[in-house]
Amino acid sequence: MTLAQAERVKWQGGWQRTSVRSMAVLIPVLALAVLAGRRWSLIDSSADQLGAADRQWLAVAAAAAVMTWICSATAQQGAVVESLPPGRLLATQFAASAANHLLPAGVGGNAVNLRFLLRRGLPPGRSAAALGVRAVAAAVVRVGMLLILLAVFPHALKVDRVTPAGPAHPVLIVSVVAGCAVAGALLLLLAGRVRDRVRTFFGTMVVDVRALHCKSARVAALWGGSLAFPVMHATVLVAVIQALNAPVPVSGVVLAYLFASTAAAWLPAPGGLGSLDAALAFTLVTAGASAVVATSAVLGYRLVTVWLPLIPGVLVLAALMRRRVL
């Protein structure tokens, strides 16, 4: 094979991988756009209802959203043996949340945190392992919470509450199936290339986990922050539901959030855009909310956790990069 042919094959392979990643990002977003177009009257009514929501409960939702960044900073400190500067760590989590809503599947947030740890002098392997430790702790806590709440409140969510006029729609099913298929294809494409790196990564992560669990303060920070993070996000959603004066049990709202966020994690859209929105609306209806209330709650949740902090978060990200914190 000539050099030109090799370059052509390499370019074609890169283009194919880029195309698959682009499909993975666009599928849930396009599905949301189609669903929004078909349900525009529902969205319009939901926006009106959100505009009349209780301002005090919305303030509670905003306070819980701020706490999510503190919880994130706590969990990140718990994943590292070395002490990190608290102020810069918190600012980094705020910037990472903005980056997370601009790039798919948590890539933006992980990149910001990785850059921060590298700037603090941690080797690349240990920096990546710290992110892995935090991700594993978050997954374990989220799944554990979901299983415990399902055992305690087995009837909080009921699929038979969903009607054809509600948020459940074939577009949602298609987006979920297609997103999972594309994610599987990505894993197959990358499996051979990253196998050795994954082995090294997990080896480093095991060493770090052992070192971390020798320090009670790090254990408390890692697991406490990982537990508090989804609790605060669920609190945002509960507060929005209360602001709408909707008769939906708190247990159902929390379970709806845990189910929706877990499902949306498999679809690599920026910040869960499309996948989380549709899944959250669906699960809220199964918890007892009407279609209008569920849509209003999703709009309020997104307003507090994404749209209002987005521009300040981008500005903080730019400032951190300018000061070489990142």
C-alpha positions as CSV (number, residue, x, y, z in Angstrom):
1,M,0.0,0.0,0.0
2,T,1.4,3.4,-1.0
3,L,1.6,6.3,1.4
4,A,-1.2,8.1,-0.4
5,Q,-3.5,5.1,-0.1
6,A,-2.7,4.7,3.6
7,E,-3.5,8.4,4.2
8,R,-6.8,7.9,2.3
9,V,-7.8,4.9,4.3
10,K,-6.9,6.7,7.5
11,W,-8.9,9.8,6.5
12,Q,-11.9,7.6,5.5
13,G,-11.8,5.8,8.9
14,G,-11.6,9.1,10.8
15,W,-14.5,10.5,8.7
16,Q,-16.6,7.4,9.5
17,R,-15.9,7.7,13.2
18,T,-16.8,11.4,13.1
19,S,-20.0,10.6,11.3
20,V,-21.0,8.0,13.9
21,R,-20.3,10.4,16.7
22,S,-22.3,13.1,15.0
23,M,-25.3,10.8,14.5
24,A,-25.1,9.8,18.2
25,V,-25.3,13.5,19.2
26,L,-28.0,14.5,16.6
27,I,-30.5,11.7,17.0
28,P,-31.9,12.7,20.4
29,V,-31.7,16.4,19.5
30,L,-33.6,15.9,16.2
31,A,-36.1,13.6,18.0
32,L,-36.8,16.4,20.5
33,A,-37.2,18.9,17.6
34,V,-39.7,16.7,15.9
35,L,-41.6,16.1,19.1
36,A,-41.6,19.8,20.0
37,G,-43.0,20.6,16.6
38,R,-45.8,18.1,16.9
39,R,-46.6,19.2,20.5
40,W,-46.1,22.9,20.2
41,S,-49.5,23.8,21.7
42,L,-48.6,21.6,24.7
43,I,-45.2,23.4,25.1
44,D,-46.9,26.8,24.8
45,S,-49.4,26.0,27.5
46,S,-46.6,24.6,29.7
47,A,-44.6,27.7,29.3
48,D,-47.6,29.8,30.4
49,Q,-48.1,27.6,33.4
50,L,-44.4,27.9,34.3
51,G,-44.7,31.7,34.1
52,A,-47.4,31.7,36.8
53,A,-45.4,29.4,39.1
54,D,-44.6,30.2,42.7
55,R,-41.5,32.3,42.8
56,Q,-40.4,31.2,46.3
57,W,-40.3,27.5,45.2
58,L,-38.4,28.5,42.1
59,A,-35.9,30.2,44.4
60,V,-35.5,26.9,46.3
61,A,-34.9,25.2,43.0
62,A,-32.2,27.8,42.1
63,A,-30.5,27.3,45.5
64,A,-30.5,23.5,45.0
65,A,-29.0,24.0,41.5
66,V,-26.1,26.0,43.2
67,M,-25.6,23.2,45.6
68,T,-25.1,20.7,42.7
69,W,-21.8,22.5,41.9
70,I,-20.7,22.3,45.5
71,C,-21.5,18.6,45.6
72,S,-19.6,18.1,42.4
73,A,-16.6,19.9,43.8
74,T,-16.8,17.8,47.0
75,A,-16.9,14.6,45.0
76,Q,-14.0,15.6,42.8
77,Q,-11.8,16.4,45.9
78,G,-12.8,13.0,47.3
79,A,-11.4,11.3,44.1
80,V,-7.9,12.8,44.6
81,V,-5.5,12.2,47.4
82,E,-3.9,15.6,47.1
83,S,-5.7,18.7,48.4
84,L,-7.2,21.0,45.8
85,P,-7.8,24.7,46.2
86,P,-11.5,25.0,47.2
87,G,-12.3,28.2,45.4
88,R,-10.7,27.2,42.1
89,L,-12.2,23.7,42.3
90,L,-15.7,25.1,42.8
91,A,-15.2,27.6,39.9
92,T,-14.0,24.7,37.7
93,Q,-17.1,22.7,38.5
94,F,-19.3,25.7,37.5
95,A,-17.3,26.0,34.3
96,A,-17.5,22.2,33.7
97,S,-21.3,22.3,34.0
98,A,-21.4,24.9,31.2
99,A,-19.0,22.9,29.0
100,N,-21.1,19.8,29.7
101,H,-24.1,21.4,28.0
102,L,-22.1,22.3,24.9
103,L,-20.4,18.9,24.2
104,P,-21.9,15.4,24.2
105,A,-22.0,12.7,26.9
106,G,-20.1,14.6,29.6
107,V,-17.1,15.2,27.3
108,G,-16.9,18.9,28.1
109,G,-17.1,18.6,31.9
110,N,-14.6,15.7,31.9
111,A,-12.2,17.7,29.7
112,V,-12.4,20.7,32.0
113,N,-11.8,18.6,35.1
114,L,-9.0,16.7,33.5
115,R,-7.3,20.0,32.5
116,F,-7.7,21.3,36.0
117,L,-6.1,18.2,37.6
118,L,-3.2,18.4,35.1
119,R,-2.6,22.0,35.9
120,R,-2.4,21.0,39.6
121,G,0.5,18.8,38.8
122,L,-1.2,15.4,38.7
123,P,0.2,13.0,36.0
124,P,-2.1,12.3,33.1
125,G,-2.8,8.7,34.2
126,R,-3.7,9.6,37.7
127,S,-5.8,12.6,36.5
128,A,-7.9,10.3,34.2
129,A,-8.1,7.7,37.0
130,A,-9.5,10.3,39.4
131,L,-12.3,11.1,36.9
132,G,-12.9,7.3,36.6
133,V,-13.1,6.9,40.3
134,R,-15.6,9.7,40.6
135,A,-17.7,8.4,37.7
136,V,-17.9,4.9,39.2
137,A,-18.9,6.3,42.6
138,A,-21.6,8.4,41.0
139,A,-22.9,5.4,39.0
140,V,-22.9,3.1,42.1
141,V,-24.8,5.7,44.2
142,R,-27.3,6.5,41.5
143,V,-28.2,2.9,40.9
144,G,-28.2,2.1,44.6
145,M,-30.6,5.0,45.2
146,L,-32.9,3.9,42.4
147,L,-33.1,0.3,43.7
148,I,-33.7,1.3,47.3
149,L,-36.5,3.8,46.3
150,L,-38.1,1.2,44.0
151,A,-38.1,-1.3,46.9
152,V,-39.6,1.3,49.3
153,F,-42.1,2.9,46.7
154,P,-42.8,0.1,44.2
155,H,-46.0,1.8,42.9
156,A,-44.6,5.3,42.6
157,L,-44.3,5.0,38.8
158,K,-47.0,3.5,36.7
159,V,-46.6,3.2,32.9
160,D,-50.4,2.8,32.5
161,R,-50.8,6.5,33.4
162,V,-49.3,7.5,30.1
163,T,-51.9,8.4,27.5
164,P,-51.5,8.8,23.7
165,A,-51.8,12.6,24.3
166,G,-48.9,12.6,26.8
167,P,-45.2,13.0,26.2
168,A,-44.8,9.3,25.3
169,H,-44.3,9.2,21.5
170,P,-42.8,6.8,19.0
171,V,-40.1,9.5,18.4
172,L,-38.9,8.9,22.0
173,I,-38.7,5.2,21.5
174,V,-36.9,5.6,18.2
175,S,-34.4,8.0,19.7
176,V,-33.6,5.7,22.6
177,V,-33.2,2.6,20.4
178,A,-31.1,4.5,17.8
179,G,-29.0,6.2,20.4
180,C,-28.2,2.8,22.1
181,A,-27.4,1.3,18.7
182,V,-25.0,4.1,17.8
183,A,-23.4,3.9,21.3
184,G,-22.8,0.2,20.7
185,A,-21.3,0.9,17.3
186,L,-19.0,3.4,18.9
187,L,-17.8,0.9,21.5
188,L,-17.1,-1.7,18.8
189,L,-15.1,0.8,16.7
190,L,-13.0,1.8,19.7
191,A,-12.7,-1.5,21.4
192,G,-9.5,-2.7,19.7
193,R,-7.8,0.6,19.9
194,V,-8.3,1.4,23.5
195,R,-8.1,-2.1,25.1
196,D,-4.5,-1.6,26.3
197,R,-5.2,1.9,27.5
198,V,-8.2,0.7,29.4
199,R,-6.2,-1.9,31.2
200,T,-3.6,0.7,32.2
201,F,-6.3,3.1,33.3
202,F,-8.1,0.6,35.5
203,G,-4.8,-0.5,37.0
204,T,-4.1,3.1,38.0
205,M,-7.6,3.6,39.2
206,V,-7.4,0.5,41.5
207,V,-4.2,1.9,43.1
208,D,-5.8,5.3,43.6
209,V,-9.0,3.8,45.2
210,R,-6.9,1.9,47.7
211,A,-5.0,5.1,48.6
212,L,-8.2,7.2,48.8
213,H,-9.9,4.7,51.1
214,C,-7.1,5.0,53.6
215,K,-8.2,8.5,54.3
216,S,-11.6,8.9,55.9
217,A,-12.0,12.5,54.8
218,R,-11.6,11.5,51.1
219,V,-14.0,8.6,51.5
220,A,-16.6,11.0,53.0
221,A,-16.1,13.6,50.3
222,L,-16.2,11.1,47.4
223,W,-19.3,9.2,48.5
224,G,-21.0,12.1,50.2
225,G,-20.6,14.4,47.2
226,S,-21.6,11.6,44.9
227,L,-24.8,11.0,46.9
228,A,-25.7,14.6,47.4
229,F,-25.3,15.5,43.7
230,P,-28.3,13.5,42.4
231,V,-30.2,14.4,45.6
232,M,-29.8,18.1,44.8
233,H,-30.8,17.6,41.1
234,A,-33.9,15.7,42.3
235,T,-34.6,18.6,44.8
236,V,-34.5,21.1,41.9
237,L,-37.2,19.0,40.1
238,V,-39.3,18.6,43.3
239,A,-39.2,22.4,44.0
240,V,-40.3,23.1,40.4
241,I,-43.2,20.7,40.8
242,Q,-44.1,22.4,44.0
243,A,-43.9,25.8,42.3
244,L,-46.4,24.5,39.8
245,N,-48.7,23.4,42.7
246,A,-48.9,19.9,41.1
247,P,-50.2,17.0,43.2
248,V,-47.3,14.7,42.4
249,P,-45.8,12.7,45.3
250,V,-42.2,13.5,46.1
251,S,-41.2,9.9,45.9
252,G,-42.5,9.7,42.3
253,V,-40.7,12.9,41.3
254,V,-37.4,11.6,42.7
255,L,-37.8,8.2,41.1
256,A,-38.8,9.9,37.8
257,Y,-35.5,11.9,37.9
258,L,-33.3,8.9,38.7
259,F,-34.9,6.8,36.0
260,A,-34.7,9.6,33.4
261,S,-31.2,10.7,34.1
262,T,-29.9,7.1,34.1
263,A,-31.6,6.4,30.8
264,A,-30.4,9.7,29.3
265,A,-26.8,8.8,30.2
266,W,-26.8,6.2,27.4
267,L,-27.6,8.8,24.8
268,P,-24.6,11.0,24.1
269,A,-26.4,14.3,23.5
270,P,-25.0,17.6,24.9
271,G,-26.1,17.8,28.5
272,G,-28.7,15.2,27.9
273,L,-30.5,17.6,25.5
274,G,-33.4,15.8,24.0
275,S,-32.9,12.4,25.7
276,L,-33.2,13.7,29.3
277,D,-36.1,16.1,28.4
278,A,-38.2,13.4,26.7
279,A,-37.3,10.7,29.3
280,L,-38.1,13.1,32.2
281,A,-41.4,14.2,30.8
282,F,-42.3,10.5,30.3
283,T,-41.4,9.4,33.8
284,L,-43.1,12.4,35.4
285,V,-46.3,11.4,33.7
286,T,-45.9,7.9,35.1
287,A,-45.5,9.5,38.5
288,G,-48.9,11.1,38.2
289,A,-48.2,14.5,36.5
290,S,-50.4,15.7,33.6
291,A,-48.7,16.2,30.2
292,V,-48.8,20.0,30.7
293,V,-47.3,19.8,34.2
294,A,-44.6,17.4,33.1
295,T,-43.6,19.6,30.2
296,S,-43.7,22.7,32.5
297,A,-41.5,20.9,35.0
298,V,-39.0,19.9,32.4
299,L,-38.8,23.5,31.1
300,G,-38.4,24.8,34.7
301,Y,-35.7,22.3,35.5
302,R,-33.8,23.1,32.3
303,L,-34.2,26.9,33.0
304,V,-32.6,26.6,36.5
305,T,-29.9,24.0,35.8
306,V,-28.9,24.9,32.2
307,W,-30.1,28.1,30.6
308,L,-29.7,30.6,33.4
309,P,-26.2,29.4,34.4
310,L,-24.9,28.8,30.9
311,I,-23.6,32.2,29.9
312,P,-22.0,32.9,33.3
313,G,-20.5,29.4,33.2
314,V,-18.9,30.1,29.8
315,L,-17.5,33.4,31.1
316,V,-16.0,31.6,34.1
317,L,-14.6,29.0,31.8
318,A,-12.9,31.7,29.7
319,A,-11.6,33.4,32.8
320,L,-10.1,30.2,34.1
321,M,-8.4,29.5,30.8
322,R,-7.1,33.0,30.6
323,R,-5.6,32.7,34.1
324,R,-4.2,29.3,33.2
325,V,-6.1,27.6,35.9
326,L,-7.2,25.3,33.1
